[in-house]
Amino acid sequence: MKQKLILTKTEAGFDPGSEIRKLKKGKKVLILGGTGEMGQWFTPFFREEGYEVTVWGKGAKIEIAKKLGVPFAFDLDTTISESDIVIVSVPISVTEKIISKTAPKMKKGSLLMDLTSTKLKPVLAMQKFAPEGVEILGAHPMFGPTIPSIRGQTVILVPVKGRSETWFPEIKELFERKGASVQIISAAEHDNLVSVVQGLTHFAYISIGTTIERLGFDVKRSRKFVSPVYDIMLDFVGRILGQNPYLYALIQMENPAVLKVHEAFIAECEKLSSLVRAQDLEGFAEAMKAASRHYGDTALALRRSDKLINSRILEFETLLNLVGKPCGFSHIYSRKIHVGVLEKINSDELFLSKLPSKGRARKTKQSLLRLKLENLRLLSEEEFLAWKKVHLQHTQRDLSVLLPPGAKPQVLLQIISGNSRLVAAEISDTYQELSKTMLQGVTFRITVLGDSEAGEVENEVLELLCGLGCKPRKL
């Protein structure tokens, strides 16, 4: 009698979002500016939820649409009139103009939504130009296109009374179900808040960067002498400086509330500088104390910043402990997986050699893959194991044993499948032993992970089966 039973370590689970995606199938989304950075980020976001996405962008960058796997809106007016949702994701300076040309062409019952960093002007423009029956919704994702997932990120929504009743709940539910923190505020409140949240912080970081440039200061050399706080600050400054300068200029220039923030910031810089020039120790200390009292829970801020600093230290220590061992990394931006033996690591890069296979020793001389630490995420043990199962060549071995009376083959199969060095295990044959004992015989077929020694794993499994009362069958 023969039977086959294959067990894997993960089973296909029910996807609660699948039914929701079925309901959304057929709803058409047009992203104006879909070939830009944020447009490219939101295209797969909506596609994965079952929406039919079309993109449009200045310059007709068809190759980007092809890369995203969506159509490009060559006939823009027709696409606008047929879309259920039109998302405006264009530079702030042309947002109102795009809205004025787009809104009148939209069909009744559709939604016009913008993703701009300011809200008052776009929302007013949508109210002015969107015809009756077209709903409007202001939105501001508080993250950039380099973020891999919306989970844990903040999205600000600005619904308009009487103009957001049908679509607002659906968009809010979508963002929240995907893990975002959704905040609901008015357009005016939004612009006042982001004048500090973005306007002040960006202005301060850019000012630090331009000051460093003015001084001719050697940033790279200074990192050899850094404190953790300075090191992190340099990264944030570099993060801002390395992005689209026109976007950051428009964030400063298109929000009228930012100028008042600039005036306050410059006045405080001059005040503190004058205290330093006057050697006014008490005055400087009092200014810090007053700011601390207004700031609030500085102890909490200390703990959070300690957590950030310690996470960087822990990450580096974890990698140091992996030197000489096989491991895998995912490139944060390209998503490419790099696997190998970690040969060495320094403060900003690591070196991988090829992963050994089937237990064979590594060659002593081979070219090393050099990777920047800031671009990498260490694969978890589960992720690394999944990669090896797919990409390595594995070995199959058959183990024939006699079972003790009353033993169930399926139970034994489940037990041996717990070996972490097995890709799979199955029952390839069962039979009745032709002897006086009339014991049941079973052949277990095991597939050994490609970078493990097959004979060693075979002995492990056989010892386990013998420990459970089985006896090797003599062939």
PyMOL commands that set and color helices and strands:
alter all, ss='L'
color gray80, all
select helices_A, chain A and resi 17-24+37-47+62-68+76-82+92-105+120-129+167-177+187-215+219-225+228-241+245-253+257-277+281-295+298-321+373-375+381-391+409-416+454-467
alter helices_A, ss='H'
color red, helices_A
select strands_A, chain A and resi 6-7+28-32+52-56+85-88+111-114+135-141+154-159+181-184+326-331+337-345+349-353+369-372+376-378+395-402+422-432+440-448+471-472
alter strands_A, ss='S'
color yellow, strands_A
deselect
rebuild
show_as cartoon
